[in-house]
Amino acid sequence: TNYLAPDELSLFCSSSQMGKLQLKEKPEENGKHPCAAELGPLPYLVVSEDVGAQSLLNKLIRNNLVNTTNQVEVLQKDPNSPLYSVKSFEELRLKPQLLQGVYGMGFNRPSKIQETALPMMLAEPPQNLIAQSQSGTGKTAAFVLAMLSHVDPNNKYPQCLCVSPTYELALQTGKVIEQMGKYYPEVKLVYAIRGNKLQRGMKLQEQIVIGTPGTMLDWCSKFKFIDPKKIKVFVLDEADVMIATQGHQDQSIRIQRMLPKNCQMLLFSATFEESVWNFAQRIVPDPNIIKLKREEETLDTIKQYYVLCNSKEEKFQALSNIYGAITIAQAMIFCHTRKTAGWLAGELSREGHQVALLSGEMQVEQRAAVIERFRDGKEKVLVTTNVCARGIDVEQVSVVINFDLPIDKDGNPDNETYLHRIGRTGRFGKRGLAINMVDSKMSMNILYRIQEHFNKKIEKLDTDDLDEIEKIAS
Ligand SMILES: Nc1ncnc2c1ncn2[C@@H]1O[C@H](COP(=O)(O)OP(=O)(O)OP(=O)(O)O)[C@@H](O)[C@H]1O
């Protein structure tokens, strides 16, 4: 390709240790199947690394746009100026090469957030923007289009900087730039990420630099590979993930301070709590603000069942019976510990299922590869630990099985996780099936409390009765 992406940097196929990002779960005690009371404050997480990994996996499991009917909320820097929104990409008067790139990616029309964000980002003079909307609503595609529109390919020096919180996310965004810029090969891209060592004293010729804050800062100040005074567009992606990592906030602010006053500043985030907002205001002066509310999830279109068992072996047997009775296209199965997940995956594959296992000890690129295979339908069952898949969107999976119920670190029901895992944004009308495995008084109690919390009945299912199982599929 035309882009400088050294082989050893390519994502997910590298066997190197560079992308090492581990999610730490508390080691299990040997041979014991822990129940909630024994688990104590488990699982403990290395939070900063975790959110970056989750964000990446979430991006990868999704195969299309998250549609939303919620209205976009807009706060303009100049409330008197008219608010433009576009219904087609043509209206944006993009360069033909870029329009070709956009259609080449299979986009027909701008997403909800793109409708308002793109005219602002492409306006003359450029406007600053803070935009918040949930993952998958088209933010990345929007700012990539803005960067590609603003660069002058005749100038052989960096003009756009884009900072991402992790190495893997930077590569992922780089891929979008490459795809969208496919018909605009004069524009070049370079990755400012660890491991990409440049010769001292060299000056970059690429127009777009994407990377992580530390390396980006070094390239701007210590090594002077980039002249920050020539930057026209500064993008800060995944601000909520960014601030979860120690040091990233300061590094980003230091980069921002080196940029010229008239540089366009763009900041994106999936969530918008106080800390993100404070950070956003330090990065983006005089911003326009766009917010898109997250679509509420409900349990309304979901059929919920529980199965009463006495051991994990019985739970597995129940699962086998269900598989024997109904056709399940793709299912996700959640276990509490790595050990159970590993054991269950083994049992299922022995029964001839194509099973994918997602587990905490895997490196992020291994987990990414598992997610991508599952997304592409190469595996029909994904077994994972509660910790590992927290926050993963399973919208396209019709059957969710809680082999162990979700509980928080104190052993109380984790209602939020339950809803996120099982619930759907009702409007799609997609029906789902959720099956909860109960194997003790304690888990029965958790189930009752979940049922009470949502005020939605969870029906009992007898998995020894084939006719009864068949009914749940109808
Ligand atoms: N206008 C569009 N039409 C169709 N598909 C789109 C459009 N914009 C983006 N997509 C696709 O939707 C998916 C999500 O888009 P994108 O990655 O830009 O979302 P995001 O909001 O940046 O998500 P994240 O927060 O995870 O980065 C991608 O697969 C992307 O290719």
The ligand as an SDF file (V2000), in Angstrom:
LIG
                    3D

 31 33  0  0  0  0  0  0  0  0999 V2000
  -22.9600    6.2910    7.0010 N   0  0  0  0  0  0  0  0  0  0  0  0
  -22.7260    4.9960    7.2220 C   0  0  0  0  0  0  0  0  0  0  0  0
  -23.4490    4.0650    6.5650 N   0  0  0  0  0  0  0  0  0  0  0  0
  -23.2320    2.7400    6.7680 C   0  0  0  0  0  0  0  0  0  0  0  0
  -22.3110    2.2510    7.5930 N   0  0  0  0  0  0  0  0  0  0  0  0
  -21.5620    3.1320    8.2860 C   0  0  0  0  0  0  0  0  0  0  0  0
  -21.7200    4.5460    8.1340 C   0  0  0  0  0  0  0  0  0  0  0  0
  -20.8410    5.1630    8.9480 N   0  0  0  0  0  0  0  0  0  0  0  0
  -20.1730    4.1930    9.5850 C   0  0  0  0  0  0  0  0  0  0  0  0
  -20.5800    2.9620    9.1880 N   0  0  0  0  0  0  0  0  0  0  0  0
  -20.1090    1.6490    9.6550 C   0  0  0  0  0  0  0  0  0  0  0  0
  -20.6570    1.4220   10.9340 O   0  0  0  0  0  0  0  0  0  0  0  0
  -19.7250    0.8630   11.8270 C   0  0  0  0  0  0  0  0  0  0  0  0
  -19.4980    1.7910   12.9920 C   0  0  0  0  0  0  0  0  0  0  0  0
  -18.9320    3.0130   12.5460 O   0  0  0  0  0  0  0  0  0  0  0  0
  -17.7400    3.7370   13.3100 P   0  0  0  0  0  0  0  0  0  0  0  0
  -16.6440    2.7920   13.6140 O   0  0  0  0  0  0  0  0  0  0  0  0
  -17.4110    4.9530   12.5440 O   0  0  0  0  0  0  0  0  0  0  0  0
  -18.5170    4.0880   14.6580 O   0  0  0  0  0  0  0  0  0  0  0  0
  -17.9690    4.7860   15.9410 P   0  0  0  0  0  0  0  0  0  0  0  0
  -19.0740    5.5920   16.4890 O   0  0  0  0  0  0  0  0  0  0  0  0
  -16.6890    5.4620   15.6360 O   0  0  0  0  0  0  0  0  0  0  0  0
  -17.7310    3.5680   16.8540 O   0  0  0  0  0  0  0  0  0  0  0  0
  -16.6200    3.4560   17.9710 P   0  0  0  0  0  0  0  0  0  0  0  0
  -17.0630    4.3310   19.0740 O   0  0  0  0  0  0  0  0  0  0  0  0
  -16.6410    1.9990   18.2830 O   0  0  0  0  0  0  0  0  0  0  0  0
  -15.3540    3.9100   17.3430 O   0  0  0  0  0  0  0  0  0  0  0  0
  -18.4790    0.6170   11.0070 C   0  0  0  0  0  0  0  0  0  0  0  0
  -18.5140   -0.7320   10.5720 O   0  0  0  0  0  0  0  0  0  0  0  0
  -18.6070    1.5830    9.8520 C   0  0  0  0  0  0  0  0  0  0  0  0
  -17.9410    1.1040    8.7120 O   0  0  0  0  0  0  0  0  0  0  0  0
  1  2  1  0
  2  3  1  0
  2  7  2  0
  3  4  2  0
  4  5  1  0
  5  6  2  0
  6  7  1  0
  6 10  1  0
  7  8  1  0
  8  9  2  0
  9 10  1  0
 10 11  1  0
 11 12  1  0
 11 30  1  0
 12 13  1  0
 13 14  1  0
 13 28  1  0
 14 15  1  0
 15 16  1  0
 16 17  2  0
 16 18  1  0
 16 19  1  0
 19 20  1  0
 20 21  2  0
 20 22  1  0
 20 23  1  0
 23 24  1  0
 24 25  2  0
 24 26  1  0
 24 27  1  0
 28 29  1  0
 28 30  1  0
 30 31  1  0
M  END
$$$$
